[in-house]
Amino acid sequence: MTDLPPETPVEPAGRSLLDRISVVWVIPAAALAIALGVAWHSYAERGPLLELTFENASGIKAGETELHYRDVTVGLVERVGFTDSLGEVLVSVRLDKAVAPYVDDSADFWVVQPEVSARGVTGLSTVLSGVFIQGIWNDRPDGFVERHQGKSAAPLNREGRPGLRLRLRAATDAGLTEEAPILYRGIEVGRIGKAEVSQDGSTVEADAIVFAPHDRLISTSTRFWDSSGFSFSLGPGGARVDFSSVAALLSGGVTFQSVVSGGREVQPETRFEVYPDESTARASVFAADEGTALTLTAYFEENVEGLSVDAPVTLGGLRIGRVASLNGIVDAARFGDDRVRLSATLAIQPSRLGIEQNATPEDALDYLAGRVREGLRARLVTASILTGGLKVELVETAETSPAEIDRDADPNPVIPTTASDISDVSATAEGLYNRINDLPIEDLMQSAIDALNSVSTLAGSDEIRAVPGEVKALVGEARGIVGSDEMQALPGRIDGAVAAIETLTRQLAEADAASRLTEALDAAAGAAQSIDAAAAGLPDLVARLNAVADQAATLPLNELADRISALLDSTDRLIDTDQARDLPTDLSAALRELAAMLAELREGGIVGNANATLASARSAADDISTAARDLPDLLDRAKRILGQASATIEGYDASRGMGREIDAALREIQRAAQAVTTLSRALERNPNSILFGR
Amino acid sequence: MDVSGEVKSARDMGLVACTRCTRVWPAGTRSCARCGQRLHPRAPLSLQRVWAWWSLGLIAYVPANIYPMLETRTLVSTQDNTIVGGAVEIARHGSWGIAAVILTASVLIPIGKFLAVAGLALSVAHGSRVSRARRQQLYEVVEYIGRWSMIDVFVVAILSALVQLGAVVSISPGPASLFFAVSVIATMLSAQSFDSRLLWDGPDPSPASRSRLA
């Protein structure tokens, strides 16, 4: 053992850290580090606490209920409590940090619950999973807002789609149902929100949204109407049932269209009326709502019945507004007496005045003020004679008293008025009656009676009684004449004759025969006046004539009387001649001829010719009529001339001693009578001569 | 050899035993010539390893009790239960026995293990009034019972495997089950790391020996 090296004490070298500390410590250290890391991370990543207040929190549970945004979970309810006064439920939601900046003032929150409605089942998933809170906010991070008021129902724009928000107003029976669709040509383009009764209780109002891109269809000329329900119509095409959609049928809905062009873009929250049906909606375009109306007041002196609210206000025949309201007014300070006046408030549409587009009421007032200075006045006129309804007409008058629109009057500017033009039916009828009453009917009747008496006397005469028999004979004779070949050729000749007459008449008309006649009569009148003037110097002459008459008185008057007697005898003989007696007979013969001729005409089948003839005759008659238009005047003048002549003759008559002239006149009459006799004879021999002019 | 009074350990005798093949070598021998095992008179850094595993077990035990152990999804509801919460729930429904079993297996035993291992380790470092034999007994109990602590994890695993009826009912392990398993494993390793020979080093603080010393 001695050869062994001496055992040196082995001092253990400085033990390394690894030897002094177990490696196992790494594991708990790592676990601790991980735990701390996770804890720090989760704390650092923890989003802010969102406080939502709800009226009730049915189904919301702490630690379970989630907050969804676009159906993605972005938060979890941590606590459900109450607000200070237990007034509302306070739900604290731990929000994801990433979305927190977006939850700004624009955010809306509501509780999604299962719902079964006519439009389908919504929120079905919540039946099993429990309710969740849905949030919607815009895409701009405007800073986190901690406290929000939750909504009791889903907001209108729950999808966050861009759109145009509107306000719809309807009468109570229109279909403003919550969640009802807004349809455009059958496509759902929007939605109606919760409806509420307006403050005055007369209408129902609801928010609505029309989603982009259809919101550009909305303009100021857009009209909404109720599309719910269905319409049934019977027409030539058969029976017809219309309804927009089943959902709209059940739950209501509105549709819209721009019924006229030229609407302007609308601002959000614009108010629109919902009409009960399409025709009303279309009609409404012309009714009202064309911008703000100008209200004027007119005080009418007359207090007449017939003007009513909504009566038209017209300017130059165009309707420019309506009567908005009517009152009686007593204002001694303004009018100076205690009479009741009619105060009408007129609503005038500036756009109807035809001044520029987009005219404001002020523009319209300026325009009307200018017109009033030129004489424009308001007055009441009859709108309908049958109903007696009145309207207000703005009319240009030649009124002398200048007037202005009183712009400062309260409550509206006052437009001056003028006397009304009310055509009263009863007054008109009375005037007509008075005129009829003034007609000389009794005189007319007397004249008629006298005329009838004369006719009766004439008809009672033997000659006239003999006429039928003679007519018969005449007809027989005429038949013979008509049978002749000459008569067969007659119609053609008549045609020619009528043509000749027409030509003649035309020439006459052209030659202005009537005016020439008038001139001639004027000349005659002048002559008569000259005679009258000459007659003025007659008294002297008369005196001389008187002297002559005195001398004449000594002349053998008996001889004169005898001569006159002889004249009367000859006249009597003239009348008593066979020729005069035969005149009826001749007439009968002529009638017979005429009848025969007519028969012949009918038989000859020359109706066409006759028609042509008659047409020619008619034009000839027209020409004659034209020429004869001046006849009354002529007659007047002739009458005057005759009057003058009569006066002159009377003057001459007064001078007496005109026996010689009378005698000469009687001889002339005798000659004339003989000429008539000759004419009648000629007629008897050749009746055609009157027709053919030879 | 007088063994009646003093218990002499191998170290006292200048020997070291191989823990693998049980061959006894003189003290100072580096490795077992028979099986090649490194020889230590006492496991090196035994207490450090105990404490390391123990703290890992304790760290894992916290989330194991906070997070849900079981996630039960039925058609209408999802229920997440922590260990204690589930036991209380079961107890509320009247199943006191099951609740007691769960509480025992999942709460009492792990906590007891933590306390026991910590007590043993502290007794080695600072001495104890409990007799060495009693402490050895305690250590053996802890070692034995440790493996049964996994019963909770097994229950969760079996339930998850069995109750998978699609959408109607399904049970899945919650995050706590993983933490619980880690905790159990850590405590088992902690107990294993404890070199029970340390218990017998140093004086026996039993009343008998103390009286004799006095």
Interface residues (C-beta under 8 A of the other chain):
Chain A: D19 R20 I21 S22 V24 W25 I27 P28 A31 L32 A35 E64 L128 G130
Chain B: P44 L45 Q48 R49 A52 W53 S55 L56 I59 A60 P63 L75 V76 S77 T78 A186 S193
